[in-house]
Amino acid sequence: MAGWSANDIPEQSGRTAIVTGANSGIGYVTARELARRGARVVLACRSESRGTEAADRLTDEVPDADVQFVRLDLGDLDSVREFAAAYGSAHDRLDVLVNNAGVMALPQGRTVDGFETQFGVNHLGHFALTGLLLPTLLTTPGARAVSLSSTMHATANIDINDLNSEQKYGRWTAYSRSKTANLLFVHELARRLAAAGSDVVAAAAHPGYAATNLQTAGPRMEGRRVSQRFMETGNRFFAQSAEAGALPTLYAATAPGVRPDSFTGPSFLGWRGSPAKSWRAKWTLNDTAGQRLWEESERLTGVTYDALKA
């Protein structure tokens, strides 16, 4: 992995990718670089105006890009179902699914379906999306499903008895738990794919400390101007660029030899640098926790992975 860059992305012609949250930051860079290498890319974004603008901007940067914006609101399971159904009717393959979209440290809130916002968007929305797209992934040779986590996962394990933070809410604890959920999901998905004899690779990645609008969204929503300025200063002087932050995702999505349940992040202290194997908390490799979260996620979303059932 040493020195791996976007120039090392293998040719993607004939391949199709979905990138959630592709209108800005790491998601946009991921979509752009996949398109630059020849992939057909679906920009799955909640905002129609921002998604359309991103598609236009991307084709300005990569004139021969094959990109399409399709609306997807991960905080609304009806939207997730509509997106998956539309994709399945228009495409017969899915080579790369990048579960990138996310929210961070927001004030307490609920999704359309009543889930705590960070758990609902970051985990349950992507759990449902992946499950609904799974039949297409399974019939595409060498397909990959990449989920974005964070080093912040190490600060909080999930509470299986309080997944929606109903007993007590802390914005950073809820975020960290959702990022642990992302890793447990990948762990359990990889286990189930292997048991089914599938060659689909479920992997995880994180960007380290990358300058995106993720850090400032929460403070802006609550009018916490000091916190917003603090985050903006950190992004300006300490964070790496979104281009650099997207490299672990692009590596996990395209590099040869990526192993199931791997976790890729920046090489220098998990903060910045070229892609490398990343440390993860031991609780994200717990089979029992992964199975219990999976069962609860199926119950909460109503999406069952029937193709992987014995």
Residue pairs with C-beta under 8 A, 6 or more apart in sequence:
1 251
1 255
1 264
1 267
1 274
1 275
1 276
1 277
2 267
2 274
2 276
3 274
4 247
4 251
4 255
4 274
4 275
5 247
5 274
6 33
6 36
6 243
6 246
6 247
6 250
8 255
9 33
9 34
9 36
9 37
9 250
9 254
9 255
10 37
10 254
10 255
10 256
11 37
11 38
12 34
12 37
12 38
12 39
12 95
12 254
13 37
13 38
13 39
14 38
15 38
15 39
15 40
15 93
15 95
15 96
16 39
16 40
16 41
16 42
16 91
16 93
16 94
16 95
16 96
17 31
17 34
17 39
17 40
17 41
17 42
17 94
17 95
17 96
17 97
17 98
17 253
18 41
18 42
18 44
18 87
18 94
18 96
18 97
18 98
18 133
19 27
19 30
19 31
19 34
19 41
19 42
19 43
19 44
19 98
19 100
20 27
20 44
20 45
20 72
20 74
20 98
20 99
20 100
20 101
20 126
20 129
21 27
21 44
21 45
21 46
21 100
21 101
21 102
22 28
22 30
22 31
22 41
22 43
22 44
22 45
22 51
22 54
22 100
23 43
23 45
23 47
23 50
23 51
23 53
23 54
24 50
24 54
24 212
24 213
25 210
25 212
25 213
25 214
25 242
25 245
26 100
26 148
26 207
26 210
26 212
26 242
26 245
26 246
26 249
27 98
27 100
27 101
28 54
28 57
28 58
28 242
29 242
29 243
29 245
29 246
30 98
30 100
30 246
30 249
30 250
30 253
31 41
31 43
31 54
31 58
31 67
32 58
32 61
32 62
32 65
33 246
33 250
34 41
34 96
34 250
34 253
34 254
35 41
35 58
35 62
35 65
35 66
35 67
36 62
36 65
37 254
39 66
39 95
39 96
40 66
40 67
40 68
41 65
41 66
41 67
41 68
42 67
42 68
42 69
42 70
42 87
43 51
43 54
43 55
43 58
43 67
43 68
43 69
43 70
44 70
44 71
44 72
44 83
44 101
45 51
45 54
45 69
45 71
45 72
45 101
46 71
46 72
46 73
46 74
46 75
46 101
48 69
48 71
51 69
51 70
51 71
52 69
54 69
55 67
55 68
55 69
58 65
58 67
59 65
59 67
70 83
70 86
70 87
71 79
71 83
72 79
72 80
72 83
72 101
72 129
73 79
73 80
73 112
74 80
74 101
74 120
74 121
74 125
74 126
74 129
75 111
75 112
75 113
75 115
75 117
75 120
75 121
75 125
76 111
76 112
76 113
77 112
77 113
77 124
77 125
77 128
77 301
77 302
77 303
78 112
80 125
80 128
80 129
80 132
81 128
81 132
83 129
84 129
84 132
84 133
85 132
87 94
87 133
87 136
88 133
88 135
88 136
91 136
92 136
92 139
93 136
93 139
93 140
93 143
94 133
94 136
94 137
94 140
94 143
95 140
95 142
95 143
95 144
96 143
96 144
96 146
96 253
96 254
97 129
97 130
97 133
97 137
97 143
97 144
97 145
97 146
98 146
98 148
98 249
98 253
99 126
99 129
99 130
99 145
99 146
99 147
99 148
99 182
100 148
100 249
101 121
101 125
101 126
102 121
102 122
102 148
102 178
102 214
103 117
103 118
103 121
103 122
103 175
103 214
103 217
103 218
104 118
104 175
104 214
104 215
104 217
104 218
105 118
105 171
105 172
105 175
105 218
106 117
106 118
106 171
106 217
106 218
106 221
107 171
107 218
107 221
107 222
108 116
108 117
108 165
108 169
108 171
108 174
109 116
109 117
110 116
110 117
110 120
111 117
111 120
111 121
111 124
111 125
113 120
115 124
115 164
115 300
116 163
116 164
116 165
116 166
116 169
116 174
118 171
118 174
118 175
118 177
118 178
119 163
119 164
119 165
119 174
119 177
119 178
119 181
120 164
121 178
122 175
122 178
122 179
122 181
122 182
123 178
123 181
123 182
123 185
123 297
124 297
124 300
124 301
126 147
126 182
126 185
127 185
127 297
127 301
127 303
128 301
128 303
130 137
130 145
130 189
131 298
131 301
131 303
131 304
131 305
132 303
134 305
134 307
134 308
135 307
137 143
137 145
137 200
138 198
138 200
138 307
140 200
141 199
142 199
142 201
143 199
143 200
143 201
144 200
144 201
144 202
144 203
144 252
144 253
144 258
145 189
145 200
145 201
145 202
145 203
146 203
146 204
146 205
146 249
146 252
146 253
147 182
147 183
147 185
147 186
147 202
147 203
147 204
147 205
148 182
148 204
148 205
148 206
148 207
148 249
149 179
149 180
149 182
149 183
149 186
149 204
149 205
149 206
149 263
150 175
150 176
150 179
150 206
150 207
151 206
151 208
151 265
151 270
151 278
152 172
152 175
152 176
152 179
153 176
153 179
153 180
153 182
153 183
153 280
153 281
153 284
154 176
154 280
154 281
155 172
155 173
155 176
156 172
156 173
156 176
156 177
156 180
157 177
157 180
157 281
157 283
157 289
158 177
158 180
158 181
158 184
158 289
158 293
159 167
159 177
160 289
160 292
160 293
160 296
162 168
163 177
163 181
163 293
163 296
163 300
165 173
165 174
165 177
171 218
180 281
180 283
180 284
181 293
182 204
183 204
183 263
183 280
183 281
183 284
184 283
184 284
184 286
184 289
184 290
184 293
185 290
185 293
185 294
185 297
186 202
186 203
186 204
186 261
186 263
187 261
187 284
187 285
187 286
187 287
187 290
188 287
188 290
188 291
188 293
188 294
189 202
190 201
190 202
190 203
190 260
190 261
191 261
191 287
191 290
192 305
192 308
193 200
193 201
193 202
193 260
193 308
194 260
195 308
195 310
196 307
196 308
198 308
201 258
201 259
201 260
202 260
202 261
203 252
203 258
203 259
203 260
203 261
203 262
203 263
203 264
204 252
204 261
204 262
204 263
204 264
205 248
205 249
205 251
205 252
205 263
205 264
205 265
205 275
206 248
206 263
206 264
206 265
206 270
206 278
207 245
207 246
207 248
207 249
207 265
207 266
208 240
208 245
208 248
208 265
208 266
208 270
208 271
208 272
208 273
209 234
209 238
209 239
209 240
209 245
209 271
209 272
210 239
210 240
210 241
210 242
210 244
210 245
210 246
211 235
211 236
211 239
211 240
211 241
211 242
211 245
212 235
212 242
212 245
215 231
215 232
215 234
215 235
216 228
216 231
216 232
216 235
218 224
218 227
219 225
219 227
219 228
219 231
220 228
239 245
239 272
240 266
240 271
240 272
240 273
244 266
244 272
244 273
245 266
247 266
247 274
247 275
248 264
248 265
248 266
248 275
248 278
249 264
250 275
251 258
251 264
251 275
252 258
252 262
252 264
252 275
255 275
258 264
261 285
262 277
263 277
263 278
263 279
263 280
264 275
264 276
264 277
264 278
265 275
265 276
265 278
266 272
266 273
266 274
266 275
266 276
267 273
267 274
267 275
267 276
270 278
270 279
283 289
297 303
298 304
298 305
